[in-house]
């Protein structure tokens, strides 16, 4: 399970936002998320700025380049750097994409893993190695794709659960990624959540993402994290909380980053939806 310190609504920690955050972190932000690859080798002012925030706020590490499903050896040097970085900043959770992004070099995209028993064994062994090095469980994230995975032996929710069980790891559920894939590959996103509810034990789910995207065509969405979250994705988050429970949820904004005050209504909206479901659950108890 994730640390009890990690709760509520969070925001991606971006250098562009540091001056505004130094002036005061809004109350709606319960934690921050960063990509360790972007910070572990930094020194100087940015390293000092980060230390100032990690000493006062909870952070999550969300990896970008480990390529859990890839054919080449894990980057264990990077993993050991991540371990030291997390220890230095007291970061309780590390998450990575359930995909692959390298094959003797980076592919600069997240590629789907064939949903087969052999792939489950391969990916789970790599996740177990990551967990051995980090000495903690990690959470794997459902990724967005633009190329369909080869036909396999199970659907994606069943594949995710098989990896969770085989690797004994946790789930990082990206709600926007479900919506993006549902449009790109014509499936019902609510049915996807219901399949997760049927397959995945609730204690495995520890973290969620929300983000905006770019709709290039009626049947093609690009997962840019560069726009406001749209209403259907907000509705899907509400359904996810109803079916799977309320979990710490981060707003990702990686492109076209607006001023902090323009991001805060979305962070506050995550917190409000969480509160609605927590109150409803308490009343039903």
Residue pairs with C-beta under 8 A, 6 or more apart in sequence:
1 170
1 203
1 206
2 92
2 93
2 139
2 170
2 206
2 207
2 248
3 58
3 92
3 93
5 58
5 92
6 31
6 58
6 60
6 92
6 93
6 207
6 248
7 30
7 31
7 248
8 30
8 31
8 248
8 249
8 271
8 274
9 28
9 29
9 30
9 248
9 249
9 250
9 251
9 267
9 268
9 270
9 271
9 274
10 29
10 30
10 31
10 32
10 33
10 60
10 248
10 249
10 250
10 251
10 267
11 17
11 29
11 32
11 33
11 250
11 251
11 253
11 263
11 267
12 32
12 33
12 34
12 250
12 251
12 252
12 253
12 254
13 32
13 33
13 34
13 50
13 53
13 59
14 253
14 254
14 257
15 46
16 257
17 257
17 260
17 263
18 49
20 259
20 260
20 261
21 53
21 260
22 49
22 52
25 57
26 260
26 264
26 267
28 264
28 267
28 268
28 271
29 57
29 264
29 267
30 58
30 248
30 271
31 57
31 58
31 59
31 60
31 248
31 250
32 53
32 57
32 58
32 59
32 60
33 59
33 60
33 61
33 62
33 250
33 252
34 50
34 59
34 60
34 61
34 62
35 61
35 62
35 63
35 64
36 61
36 63
36 81
36 82
36 85
36 86
36 94
37 63
37 64
37 65
37 78
38 64
39 46
39 47
39 50
39 85
40 81
40 82
40 84
40 85
41 81
42 50
50 89
51 89
53 59
54 89
54 90
54 91
58 92
59 89
59 91
60 91
60 92
60 93
60 94
60 95
60 207
60 248
60 250
61 82
61 85
61 86
61 91
61 93
61 94
61 95
62 94
62 95
62 96
62 141
62 172
62 250
63 82
63 94
63 95
63 96
63 97
64 97
64 101
65 75
65 78
65 101
65 102
65 106
66 74
66 75
66 78
66 79
66 96
66 97
66 130
67 74
67 99
67 100
67 101
67 102
68 96
68 97
68 98
68 99
68 100
68 123
68 126
68 127
68 130
68 140
69 98
69 99
69 100
69 111
69 113
69 119
69 122
69 123
69 126
70 100
70 101
70 102
70 103
71 100
71 103
72 102
72 103
72 104
74 126
74 129
74 130
76 129
76 133
79 130
79 133
79 134
80 133
82 94
82 134
83 133
83 134
83 135
85 91
86 94
86 134
93 138
93 139
93 206
93 207
94 134
94 136
94 138
94 139
95 138
95 139
95 140
95 141
95 172
95 207
96 130
96 138
96 139
96 140
96 141
97 110
97 140
97 141
97 143
98 113
98 123
98 140
98 141
98 142
98 143
98 160
98 163
99 110
99 111
99 112
99 113
99 143
99 145
100 107
100 110
100 111
100 113
101 107
101 108
101 109
101 110
101 111
109 146
110 143
110 144
110 145
111 145
111 147
112 143
112 145
112 147
112 148
112 149
113 119
113 123
113 149
113 159
114 149
114 150
114 152
115 149
115 152
115 153
115 154
115 155
115 156
115 158
115 159
116 152
116 153
116 154
117 153
117 162
119 152
119 159
120 159
120 162
120 163
120 166
121 166
123 163
123 167
124 163
124 166
124 167
125 167
127 138
127 140
127 163
127 167
127 169
128 167
128 168
130 138
131 137
131 138
131 167
131 168
131 169
137 168
137 169
137 170
138 169
138 170
139 169
139 170
139 171
139 172
139 206
139 207
140 160
140 163
140 164
140 167
140 169
140 170
140 171
140 172
141 171
141 172
141 173
141 174
141 177
141 209
142 156
142 160
142 171
142 172
142 173
142 174
142 177
142 178
143 174
143 177
144 174
144 176
144 177
144 180
144 181
144 184
144 223
145 181
145 184
145 185
146 184
146 220
146 222
148 185
149 156
152 159
154 162
155 195
156 192
157 192
157 195
157 196
157 198
157 199
157 200
158 195
158 199
160 171
160 196
160 199
160 200
161 196
161 199
161 200
161 204
163 169
164 170
164 171
164 200
164 204
170 204
170 205
170 206
170 207
171 200
171 204
171 205
171 206
171 207
172 206
172 207
172 208
172 209
173 196
173 205
173 207
173 208
173 209
173 240
173 244
173 247
174 208
174 209
174 211
175 208
175 209
175 210
175 233
175 236
175 237
175 240
176 209
176 210
176 211
176 212
176 213
176 223
176 229
176 233
176 252
177 209
177 223
178 189
178 192
178 193
178 236
179 189
179 213
179 221
179 232
179 233
179 236
180 213
180 221
180 223
181 187
182 188
182 189
182 192
183 215
183 219
183 220
183 221
184 219
184 220
184 221
186 219
189 236
190 236
190 239
193 236
193 239
193 240
193 243
193 244
194 243
196 243
196 244
197 243
197 244
200 244
202 244
202 245
205 244
205 245
205 247
206 247
206 248
207 247
207 248
207 249
207 250
208 237
208 240
208 247
208 248
208 249
208 250
209 249
209 250
209 252
210 229
210 233
210 237
210 249
210 250
210 251
210 252
210 266
210 270
211 223
211 225
211 229
211 233
211 251
211 252
211 253
212 224
212 225
212 226
212 227
212 228
212 229
212 230
212 233
212 253
213 221
213 222
213 223
213 224
213 225
213 226
213 227
213 230
214 221
214 222
214 224
214 226
214 227
215 221
215 222
216 222
224 254
224 255
225 252
225 253
225 254
225 255
226 253
226 254
226 255
226 256
227 256
228 266
229 251
229 266
229 269
234 269
234 273
237 249
237 270
237 273
238 273
238 276
238 277
241 273
241 274
241 277
242 277
246 274
246 277
246 278
246 281
249 270
249 274
251 263
251 266
251 267
251 270
253 263
257 263
